[in-house]
């Protein structure tokens, strides 16, 4: 199982809509509305890089209100709840 963090830039006033869509998908472990350069950070899981890539490119990036994404793959967890 692989974990990735998807950083999402949204159009104004679409954050709640996108957070709601994220919550509908089992790939999404956590989703947060944040401050800074990005508007939302989602922690997602997949069996491999390809599965994560397909979820991001074929789902998240196609949603109304999503302007841009950056995906960072987790290569090692130091502290957390890896019981996914």
N, C-alpha and C positions, 0 to 999 in steps of 0.2 A: 504494500500500500504506500502510495506517495502522497505527500502533503504539499500544497502550494498556497501562496498568498496572492490574491488578485486585487490589485489596486485600481480603482475605477474613478474616472473623472466623468461627472454627469452634467447634463444641461441643468440650468437653474430650476429649482422646484420639482425635480423628478426623483429625488433621493428616496422618498418614502415608497414610491411605486417600484423602484428597483430593489430596495430592501425586501419588499413584499414578494417580488418574483424570486429573489434569492432564497427566501425561506421555504419556497415550494419544492426545492430540489434537494434530493438526498446527498448529492455531492458536496453541498455546502454545510460545513461544520459550524461556522460562526460567521456573522456579518456585522460590521460596525460602521456607523456614520461618524466620520472623523474630521478633524480640522487639518489644515495644511494644503499641500499641493493636490492631494487626492481627496475625494469626497466619501468614498466607501472603501473599506478593506474587507475582503471575504477570504476566509480560510476554507479551502476546498480539498477534497480527497479524490483519488483515482487509483486504479490498479497500476497505472504506468503513466509516463509522460504523455503518450499519445491520447489517452483517455482524458487527461486534464486539458490538453491542448484543444481537443474537440469540444469539450464542454465550454471552454472560454470562447473559442472562435465561432462555433455554431449556435451557441445559446447567448451567453452574456453580451458579446459584441453586436448581436443583431437586435437587441432590445431597444425600443424607443427610449431616448434619454441618455444612453451610454455614448459618450464622446470618444473615450480612449481608455485602454487598459494596459497595465504592465503586470506581468506574472513573474513571481519569484518562487522558485522551487526550494523547498526545505531540504537541506542535505544532512542536517543533524539536529536533533532536538536535545537541548540541554536540560530544560525544566518544562514540564507540561503534563498534559493528560493524553498520552498516546494510546488510549484504549478504544480506538476507532475501528 
